[in-house]
Amino acid sequence: MDLELAGKTVIVTGGASHIGRAIALAFAREGSNVVIADIDEGQAHKVASEANTLGGGGKTIVIRTDVTDQREVEAMVGRVSDEFGRIHVLVNNVGWVLDRLFLDQPREDWEKAVNLNLWSVIYCMRAVLPQMVENGYGRVVSISSEAGRVGEYREAVYAACKAGIIGLTKSLAREMGRYGITLNSVCPALTVPSSEEEISEHSMWKLGLQFFTAETQEKAKRLYPLRRLGTAEDTANAAVFLASDVASFITGQSLSVGGGVTMI
Ligand SMILES: NC(=O)c1ccc[n+]([C@@H]2O[C@H](COP(=O)([O-])OP(=O)(O)OC[C@H]3O[C@@H](n4cnc5c(N)ncnc54)[C@H](O)[C@@H]3O)[C@@H](O)[C@H]2O)c1
């Protein structure tokens, strides 16, 4: 199936690590021009080098961007337009959670969670949508979470932000449909990186990998009807599909990539 993503310009926030990395590589394989917008420049350049050797035909570049800073986001989008012209696809992938009971969380954790999981998405959407409206074309895929659909123990504020992404996506899908723009969210369940090589200095997995030992992962798998955990590629495939024209009649949806762990 030709997804017609060759030559399209795709911004992937947080593309230096784990799921974002897999998303950036998946678009590169399709021949898209990919912009990795991340604060970890070193790791982002490693992913870009890998993407540029895949032979997809597009070009992958890195623009260091702190997505919690609206001015940096606007500047990044300006630079992408200068480099590639039209922006066709935005993938909002940056996210962060620190597993902790709500009553034990200091205010700084809530603020960090809201800034990284929700404000960043608002800034990025605000920065790209005007030109998508002008072009009469756009695809926005935001990485939410199963936590945003059904809630999660020790992830209250994170889950609130991820539910916020789903609400934002549905509402903007209603506003933007008339301009040929679709917005959807993808909701991964537990997706453990396969190696430390694939994560950024700022990855939430810097701590998480110690917790998710092989034994813990085996236990977790039993909760999933498909009896395995997700891979970064599972989420990347869903993002690529929703960004393609094969999915042009799908908007305002939240797609679970969770091995059947939720079915709502
Ligand atoms: N991994 C999972 O189990 C899982 C499950 C459900 C949802 N998700 C969601 O998937 C997305 C990706 O998760 P992941 O596990 O790959 O995360 P990760 O922590 O490994 O990667 C996050 C990336 O964002 C970058 N980043 C952090 N702060 C930034 C900032 N201010 N500006 C720009 N970039 C910044 C990091 O450098 C890193 O490259 C997140 O939105 C997460 O909430 C993950």
The ligand as an ORCA input file, in Angstrom:
! r2SCAN-3c Opt
* xyz 0 1
  N       6.618      4.301     26.725
  C       5.403      4.041     27.207
  O       5.151      3.045     27.905
  C       4.276      4.973     26.872
  C       2.963      4.579     27.142
  C       1.934      5.440     26.824
  C       2.200      6.663     26.261
  N       3.481      7.029     26.012
  C       3.728      8.337     25.411
  O       4.539      8.174     24.254
  C       5.371      9.325     24.084
  C       6.824      8.900     23.947
  O       7.205      8.174     25.109
  P       8.652      7.560     25.292
  O       8.499      6.405     26.217
  O       9.294      7.355     23.980
  O       9.378      8.767     26.080
  P      10.922      9.171     26.295
  O      10.978      9.825     27.629
  O      11.840      8.018     26.028
  O      11.182     10.267     25.156
  C      10.757     11.594     25.286
  C      11.575     12.452     24.349
  O      11.184     13.819     24.540
  C      12.350     14.624     24.655
  N      12.037     15.793     25.465
  C      11.879     15.863     26.805
  N      11.608     17.124     27.183
  C      11.572     17.855     26.049
  C      11.322     19.229     25.781
  N      11.063     20.096     26.761
  N      11.354     19.651     24.506
  C      11.635     18.780     23.483
  N      11.882     17.474     23.690
  C      11.846     17.024     24.952
  C      13.394     13.722     25.289
  O      14.717     14.203     25.036
  C      13.091     12.408     24.591
  O      13.781     12.339     23.363
  C       5.097     10.225     25.297
  O       4.124     11.197     24.965
  C       4.524      9.261     26.312
  O       3.704      9.892     27.260
  C       4.535      6.219     26.303
*
